[in-house]
Amino acid sequence: MFVRILIASATLVALASPAALAAPLSKCHFAFATQCAANVTHGNKNKARIDQDMWTFGFQLGLQFQKGDGNDAYTGQKGTNEVALTVQKGDNNIAYTSQKGANKASVTLQSGDGLWGATSSGGNSTVTYVVQSN
C-alpha cells in the first residue's frame, strides 16, 4: 500500500505541472485499463462533475481545478486504484469526493472563506486528506 501511495503521489505531482496540464488527458495510457478526467474552471458559480466507473482492474484519475467564488466540484469513482485531486481557490466553494472499491487516494485542497469539503469511501485501502485554509 505504501508503494501505491508513493506512485499516486508522484503521478499527481507530475500531472499538476504546467506542461502536463496543457496536454490533453486523452493521452493518459498505462499497461492496463485507465480512465482519466480533468475539469479546469475559472470564474464564479461553476459546477464541475466527474463520474468514473470501472468494472475491470485498472486505474482511475480525476482532477478538478477551480478558481473563483461559489464553485461546486464533485468527483465520483468506483473500481480499483482510484486517485482524485480537487483544488479550489475562492470563497463559498464546495468539494465532494466519493470513492468505492479498493486502493483509493483522495486529496482536497481549498483556500478561501465559507468552504465545505467532504469525502466518502467504501471498500479498503483508503487514504484521504481534506485541507482548508483562509
Secondary structure, DSSP 8 states (H G I E B T S, - for coil): -HHHHHHHHHHHHHHTSHHHHHS-GGG---SSEEEEEEEEEESSS-EEEEEEE-SSSEEEEEEEEEESSS-EEEEEEEEEEEEEEEEEESSS-EEEEEEEEEEEEEEEEEESSS-EEEEEEEEEEEEEEEEEE-
